[in-house]
Amino acid sequence: MIKLFFLLPIIMCAIWWWYLNNHGYSVKEGIKGFTYILILNTAIILFFTTMIYITR
């Protein structure tokens, strides 16, 4: 399962990019959203990785 964590930010960024394109925004206007997505996903991945090492 941990091997697939790299897909989470890719999928979320793809969905955000799709949303921006469908609503007429440029990627430059949505850069703040990409930043939030990457920060959130980093926190999620760090949390689960920490939990794996704590519970071993």
N, C-alpha and C positions, 0 to 999 in steps of 0.2 A: 504494500500500500504506500509506503513512504517513497517508493520509487516513482510514483505517479504525481507527487506533490508539485513537480515543476509544471504540470499541465494546468493547474488551477489559475495562476496569473495569466497564462497564455490565453485560456478560454475567456477569462473575465475581460482582458484587454480587447480581445476580438469582439466580444459582445458590446463593449463600450465604443469601439471604433465603428461598428455597424450602426449603433444608435446615433452617433454623431453624423454619420453620412446620411442616414434616413431623415434627420431633422435639419439638414442644411448647415451644419457646423463644420468648421475645419478642425483638423487634428491639433493645430496650434491653440485653438480656443478650448479644446478639451484636455489639454496637458495636465491640468490640475486633477482631473479625474483619473488619469493614468497614474499620477503620483500617489493618489489615495489608494488606488487598487494595489500598487506595488508595496506600499507600506503595510496595508492590511494583510496581504498575503505573506509578507515577511514575518509579521507577528504570528500569524496562524502556523506557519511552517516551524518557526522557532518554538512555539508552544508545544506542538505535537512532538517535535524532536526531543525537547526537554522531557516530556512525559515518557517517551520511550526509554530514555536513559535512566530516569528516576525509577521506573518500575522494573528494571532488569534485575 
